[in-house]
Amino acid sequence: MGKTLEKNRQSIIEKFENQFNILSKYPFLSLLIIGIGAIIIRLIFFQNELIFNSDNLSYFRYAIDISLTGESPYAIYMPNNGWPLFVSIFFHFFESKNFLDYMNLQSYISIVLSTITIIPLYFLAKKFTNSSFALLTTILFIFEPRIIANSLIGVTDPLFILLVVTSLALIVQKNKFVIYGACITIGLACIVRSEGLFLIPGLSLVCL
């Protein structure tokens, strides 16, 4: 009985490895499939009648004011305004008389950003492991329940995570010009959320 279970377990592991080895031969196609699946899952759980009522409402008001006036609103104090500044660009070119459409747009942007994160994450993971496990890393990340939940409500998390992962993926390339790009990216992350400042000392050590 024990030998049979062990043989079945070994067979399942081998099938799993073979499937991932096949996927690893076509990484860009695999990432596209993973990304499409991630967006579908998010759209299934997305509530398009959701009215913002927390931090996402503050970001929404800030972005709306910038898109209408072209200036930062003085009535809303927001030291880390990178996310609403980014969203305001899309609001400026979007026309609707229903404020819910703008809220949905803000959530759609965060969904797309959350999904795009699998690209730099794949290249980051690939520096430390093979292509099969790098793809597995993207799957574990993109379908993690809390990552999915945070991508649906139009807050800063998806953009911040994308910028941080991108900076890490760039910094490990050991190319001087690419490292400059990593510094710019982490600077943008600091504008989105002040927690990005804690990454600067670590990145500085890597650059040495």
N, C-alpha and C positions, 0 to 999 in steps of 0.2 A: 504493500500500500504506500509506504513511504517513498520507495523507489519510483512508483508510478507518478506520485505528486511532484517529485523532483524532476522527472522527465518532462512532465507537462509544463512545469514552470520554466524549464530550460527552453522548451520549444516556443513558448510565448515570448520569452526574451529575444530569442533568435529572430522570430518573425518581426518583432518590434524594431530590432536593429536593422534588419534587411529593408524594411519600409523606409526608415529614416535615412539609410544609405542611398536609397534611390532618390529620395527628395533632396538630399544634399548635393546631388549632381546637377540639380536645377534650382539653385538658391533663390534667384530672382522670381521665378515662377512660384516657388514654394512660399516666398514672402507675400506675393500677390494673393495667393489663395488664403493664407493666414489672415491677411489684412481684410479681404472681402468677408471672411467668416467673422472677424472681430466686429466689423461695421454692422453686419446683419444681426449679430447678437445684441449689440447696443441699440439698434433701432427697434428690436423686439421689446426691449425693456423701457425704451424712451417714452415719456408721457408728453405729447405735444401740447397739452393744455396746462402744463405745469407753470404756475406763477411763482416767480422768484420771491423769496421772503427772508433771505439771510445775507451772507456776504455777496452772493451772486447778484442780489438786488443793488447793492452799492456799486459793484462793478458795472452793472447794466446802466444805472443812472449816469455814472461818470462817462461811459462810452457814448451814451446818447447825447449828452451835453457837448462833448467834444465834436461829434459828427455834425451837430447843428450849428455850433458857434465857431468851431475851429480853434478854441482855446480851452485850457484846463479850467474846470469850474472851481471857483474860489470857495463855494459853499460846502464842498465835499472834501474833507481832509483824507488824502490817500498817499502816503509816502512811497509805496510801491505800486506805481500805476502802469506798469508794463503791460499787464493783461488788458485792462480797459482801453489803453492806447492802441493796442493791436486790434481789438475787436472794433473800435471806432472806425478803422479803415474800411471794414466790410459794411458797417452801418451807413457810411457815407454814400456808398454806391448801391445800397438796397433801399427800395421804396415800398412802403406799405402804410396803410392807415390803421393797422391793428398792431398794438404794442406787443401782443403775444407772438407775432411773427418775428419781431426783433429778438425776443427772448429765446424763441426756438432757434433762430440763427446763431445766437451766442452758444447755445448748447451743441448745435451741429458742428460749429468750429472746434469746440473742445473734443468732440467725438473724433473728428478727423485728425487732430493733433495727437490724441492718445494713440490712434492707430498707426500714424506715421512713425511713432517712437520705435517700432519694431526694426526699422531700417538701421539707425545707428546702434541699437542694442545688438543686432546680429553681428555687425562688424566689431563691436566691442567684445562680445563673447568669443568671436572667432580668433581673437588674438590670444586667447588662453585655452581654447579647446578646438576640437574639429568641427566641421560644418554641421554634422548631425546634431551634436549637443548644442551648438549655437542656435539652430532652428528650434530645438526643444526649449531653450531658454526664452526665446521670443513667445512661444506658445504659452508657457507657464506665466509669463508676464502679462500678455495681452488678454488672457482669459481669467485673470485673477479677479475675484468678485469685487474687491474694494477699488481696484483700478477701473473696472467697468462702472461702478457706482459713481466715482468721482468724475468720470468723463461725461456723465449725463446731465450735470446740473450747472454747467457754465462757470466753473470756478477756475482758479489759477493753476491747479495741480497738473493738468495735462501739458500746458505750455512749459511750466517749470521743469517737469520731469523730462520733457523732450530736450530742452536746452542743456540740462545737466548731463543726460546720457550722451548727447551729441558732443559736449565738451570732453567727456571722458573717452569717447571713441576717437576723438581727434588727438588727444594728448598722448595716447599710447602708440601713435604712429611714428613717433621719434623723428618727425620732419619739422625743420625750423619754421617753415612757412605755415604748415598745418597747425603747429602749436600756437602760432599767432591767432589763427582762427579759433582755437580752443579758448584762448584768453578773451577774445571778443564775445564768444558764446556764453562763457560764465559771467561776463559783465552784464549781458542781457538778462541772464537768470537772476542776478542780484536786483535788477530793476523790477522783475516780476515778483520775487519774494526775497526778503532780506536774509533768509537762511542760506542763500547762495554764497554769502560772505564767508561761511565756514569752510567752503571748498577751496577758497583762494590759497590758503597756506599749503594745503595738500598738493594742489596743482603746481605751486611754486617749487616745492621739493622735487616733483617729478621732472620739472624743466631743468633742474640743476645737473 
